[in-house]
Amino acid sequence: MLEDGGSHAVLALASAVAWASGLNLYGAVLALGAMQWFGVVDLPGELGLVARPEVMLVAGLLYAVQFVADKIPGVDTLWDTLHTFIRIPAGAFLAAAAVGQADPALHLAALLGGGALALGTHATKASGRLFVNAHAPVVGTAGASLAEDATLFGGLYLAAANPTLFLIALAVLVAVMVVALWYLAKFVGFLLRKLAGLFGTRAST
């Protein structure tokens, strides 16, 4: 798939890898490598490196660690916090690699756009997990993790199978993310104020 190499197919692939990186970087790399191996997608240029056995092995091991950590309330938040410094630049790099041998301006645009999309996805995931952990720990955390994985793999496959449909779905998803982040930011602010008040009370005693 993606044999036509059309601009919409390239845009879909670049957007998909950036979005997926913000959600689960190791799962995204593993899924892309597997799709290359099985002929689902022909990855361009440097992005094809994700199909190398050594890359897939490392991604698979890290995905296994995240698969466990992502289902433990509190641990998932710590994992997300640490990966703020990994998912976003990785999403930007993978998006730029997805455009293949394009002109420098297109590479820069993909780098900036990919980083922004990975940031938005990561922020939504991380703040959403705080909300889930506060209201439905354990079961809710595990359920959210499984739902994220299913969305990740389904989204990457859709980007390869039907780029146009993926771009439409992504546009809707980004709109939902913007609204969700608006409300989640208020919730995170409430938690921070509550923690600040708690520590302030302890310090004064």
C-alpha positions in Angstrom: 0.0 0.0 0.0 1.0 3.6 -0.4 2.4 2.6 -3.8 1.2 5.7 -5.5 3.4 7.9 -3.4 0.8 10.7 -3.8 1.1 13.8 -1.7 -2.0 12.8 0.4 -0.4 9.4 1.1 2.9 11.0 2.2 1.0 13.5 4.4 -1.0 10.7 5.9 2.1 8.7 6.7 4.0 11.7 8.2 1.0 12.7 10.3 0.4 9.1 11.4 3.9 8.5 12.7 3.9 11.8 14.5 0.5 11.2 16.1 1.4 7.6 17.0 4.7 8.6 18.5 3.0 10.9 20.9 0.7 8.1 22.0 3.2 5.2 22.2 6.5 5.6 20.5 7.7 2.1 20.9 4.5 0.6 19.7 4.5 2.9 16.7 8.1 1.9 15.7 7.2 -1.8 16.2 4.0 -1.5 14.1 5.7 0.4 11.3 8.5 -2.2 11.1 6.0 -5.1 11.1 4.0 -3.4 8.3 7.1 -3.0 6.3 8.1 -6.6 6.8 4.7 -7.9 5.8 4.4 -5.6 2.7 1.6 -3.5 4.1 3.5 -0.3 3.5 6.7 0.7 1.7 8.4 3.1 4.0 10.4 5.9 2.4 14.1 6.7 3.0 15.3 6.8 6.6 11.9 5.8 7.9 12.6 2.3 6.5 15.2 1.9 9.3 12.4 1.0 11.7 12.1 -2.4 9.9 15.7 -3.3 10.7 15.8 -6.4 13.1 17.9 -4.6 15.7 15.6 -1.6 15.8 12.5 -3.8 16.0 14.1 -5.9 18.8 14.8 -2.8 21.0 11.4 -1.3 20.2 9.7 -4.6 21.1 11.5 -4.9 24.4 10.7 -1.3 25.3 7.1 -1.8 24.2 6.9 -4.8 26.5 8.1 -2.6 29.5 5.6 0.1 28.6 2.8 -2.4 28.2 3.2 -3.3 31.9 4.1 0.2 33.2 1.2 1.8 31.3 -1.4 -0.2 33.3 -0.2 0.7 36.8 -1.7 3.9 38.2 1.0 6.4 39.1 3.7 4.4 37.3 2.0 5.4 34.0 2.1 9.0 34.9 5.8 8.8 35.8 6.5 7.0 32.5 4.6 9.7 30.5 6.5 12.4 32.3 9.9 10.9 31.4 8.8 10.3 27.9 7.9 14.0 27.3 11.5 14.4 26.3 11.5 11.4 24.0 8.1 11.1 22.2 8.0 14.7 21.0 11.4 14.9 19.3 11.0 11.3 18.0 7.7 12.2 16.5 9.2 15.2 14.8 12.1 13.1 13.4 9.9 10.3 12.2 7.5 12.7 10.4 10.5 14.4 8.7 11.8 10.9 7.7 8.4 10.0 6.3 8.5 12.7 3.6 11.5 10.9 2.0 13.8 12.7 -0.4 11.9 16.0 -0.4 13.2 19.5 -0.5 14.6 21.0 2.7 11.6 23.3 3.2 9.2 20.3 3.2 11.5 18.4 5.7 11.4 21.5 8.0 7.6 21.7 7.7 7.3 18.0 8.5 9.7 18.4 11.4 7.7 21.3 13.0 4.3 19.9 12.2 5.3 16.4 13.4 6.6 17.8 16.7 3.5 19.8 17.3 1.2 16.8 16.6 3.3 14.5 18.8 3.2 17.2 21.6 -0.6 17.5 21.3 -1.2 13.7 21.4 1.3 13.2 24.3 -0.3 16.0 26.3 -3.8 14.6 25.8 -2.7 11.1 26.7 -0.7 12.2 29.8 -3.4 14.6 31.2 -6.1 12.1 30.3 -4.3 9.4 32.3 -4.3 11.7 35.4 -8.0 12.1 35.1 -8.6 8.3 34.7 -6.3 7.5 37.6 -8.1 10.0 39.8 -11.6 8.6 39.0 -11.1 4.9 38.0 -7.7 3.6 39.0 -6.5 0.1 38.1 -9.4 -1.0 35.9 -9.7 2.4 34.2 -5.9 2.7 33.7 -5.6 -0.8 32.2 -8.6 -0.1 30.0 -7.3 3.2 28.7 -3.9 1.6 27.9 -5.5 -1.2 25.9 -7.7 1.3 24.1 -4.7 3.5 23.2 -2.8 0.5 21.8 -5.8 -0.6 19.7 -6.2 3.0 18.4 -2.5 3.2 17.6 -2.3 0.0 15.6 -5.6 0.7 13.9 -4.7 4.2 13.0 -1.3 3.3 11.5 -2.9 0.6 9.4 -5.7 3.0 8.2 -3.0 5.5 7.2 -1.4 2.9 5.0 -4.7 1.3 3.7 -6.7 4.5 3.1 -4.7 7.7 3.5 -7.6 10.0 2.7 -9.9 8.4 5.3 -7.1 8.6 7.9 -6.6 12.3 7.3 -10.3 12.9 7.7 -10.3 10.9 10.9 -7.2 12.7 12.2 -8.8 16.1 11.6 -11.8 15.0 13.7 -9.4 13.6 16.3 -7.4 16.8 16.5 -10.5 18.8 17.0 -11.6 16.5 19.8 -8.1 16.7 21.3 -8.2 20.5 21.4 -11.5 20.4 23.3 -10.3 17.6 25.6 -7.1 19.5 26.4 -9.1 22.6 27.3 -11.0 20.7 30.0 -8.1 18.5 31.1 -5.9 21.5 31.6 -8.4 22.8 34.1 -8.4 19.4 35.9 -4.6 19.3 36.0 -4.5 22.9 37.3 -7.0 21.8 40.0 -4.7 18.9 41.0 -1.6 21.2 41.1 -3.4 23.7 43.3 -4.6 20.9 45.6 -1.1 19.5 45.9 0.4 23.0 46.5 -2.2 23.6 49.2 -1.4 20.2 50.8 2.3 20.8 50.9 1.8 24.4 52.1 -0.3 23.1 55.0 2.3 20.5 56.0 5.1 23.1 55.8 3.2 25.5 58.1 2.7 22.8 60.8 
